[in-house]
Amino acid sequence: MTSPVWHPYAHLKTQTPPPKVVGGDGPRFTLESGESLLDATCSWWCMIHGYRHPRLVEAIQRQADELCHVMLGGLTHEPADSLARELVRITPEGLNHVFFSDSGSVGMEVAMKMAVQYHYLRGKPAKHRMLTLMKAYHGDTAGCMAVCDPEEGMHSLFAGFLPRHHFAPAPAAGFAASREDVQPDLDALRDVLEAHHEEIGALLMEPLLQAAGGLNMVSPHYLRGARELCDEFDVLLIFDEVATGFGRTGKMFAADHAAVTPDIMVLSKGLTGGYLGHAATLATDRVHDAFIGDSELHAFMHGPTFMGNPLACRVALESLAVFEEDDYLGRIEALNGVLREELLDDAGLAEHPHVADVRVLGATAVIEVHDADSLEGAADFARTQGVWLRAFGRWLYTMPAYITSHDDMRRITDAMKGWFRSQAG
Ligand SMILES: Cc1ncc(COP(=O)(O)O)c(C=O)c1O
């Protein structure tokens, strides 16, 4: 009997029955058939500790024994209080307030609503639109779809349903670009702000790494320039660190590369080590304090049922403890070394006729091809090598769990390179 489960991003006519996962351990998950696959994507980039990490599993079990859930409306609990304090400690200086929610998309919705209400409360209600970037991806809910790349994104058919925002070009200068090379990108941002700042409440970006939009890697100079422009035009800066947070770019947060504090920052995915869905939207005093006032409109009108879920908060606390105690930033640096050596230093790969570009940042690597058709079959090929890869569009990428051994990292890069070697071009 076919399963009633409706799978994401799947063409119902052509999809094949998805393999059934029955367990996982470290960087691998196991299928019903007994096949074990090394996960090169750590499940949409969230399982940063890999599967069945004993400390995370135990943290959930212990918390489940005490308190699985209670509403955060009018109540609080120790896991939420402690996690909020820890997030304030580790995020860029000045992000002192934490609003919990249940997924990256909702965390971004919260951020956008916060920005709109902030300006409203300061007497600038016209600043109710967002400025976002081409190649951006911020989630699949309606508010988020409206700030994703409207052309390359997955949501063009919904155009008539979505509110209209402003878009600036995707930054073209890469991670290592100089301040001068970044200037044209910042000029493009300035042009939109000059023309529309009276209705722009916030600039949103995935700092340093536009992930689902094609793993576009961006210079820290761009973040610093964006910060200055936001201050000049009274626009809030929102960093969507749902994908970049917790080490993915080589530092704890992408913002750390630029020493920039955004006004609002959103975390999810690695927040709980992927073990439970949760998100946090952090805000500075400046944003938070605008909500202190006498009218009923000063209350922030958002409250997801599962915000601050004790199980999620507890596992997030444990995830962070493991991250720090086991020197994950050191591990990420070492993985980065392997990725650079295996992918960037491989002249044969760069010269392959299908390959347009190879990029590496932190524990992220992508091989971009000229034509998406040339990745048709890459996932099946990788599976024959014991590796789970899931290419999208023109991008064959890896974002491994940080506990991946160097041998396993090479197994993943071998599968990626092997695909191109198997294609004569
Ligand atoms: C940068 C970014 N923002 C937001 C989201 C949405 O998160 P979620 O899928 O948890 O709603 C994603 C998901 O991939 C993401 O990469």
The ligand as an ORCA input file, in Angstrom:
! r2SCAN-3c Opt
* xyz 0 1
  C      18.386     30.672      5.698
  C      17.113     29.949      6.006
  N      16.109     30.619      6.594
  C      14.961     30.028      6.921
  C      14.756     28.686      6.650
  C      13.455     28.042      6.999
  O      13.601     27.198      8.081
  P      12.504     26.045      8.360
  O      12.630     25.051      7.259
  O      12.892     25.497      9.698
  O      11.181     26.714      8.395
  C      15.772     27.943      6.035
  C      15.588     26.518      5.714
  O      16.312     25.897      4.984
  C      16.981     28.597      5.695
  O      17.988     27.956      5.072
*
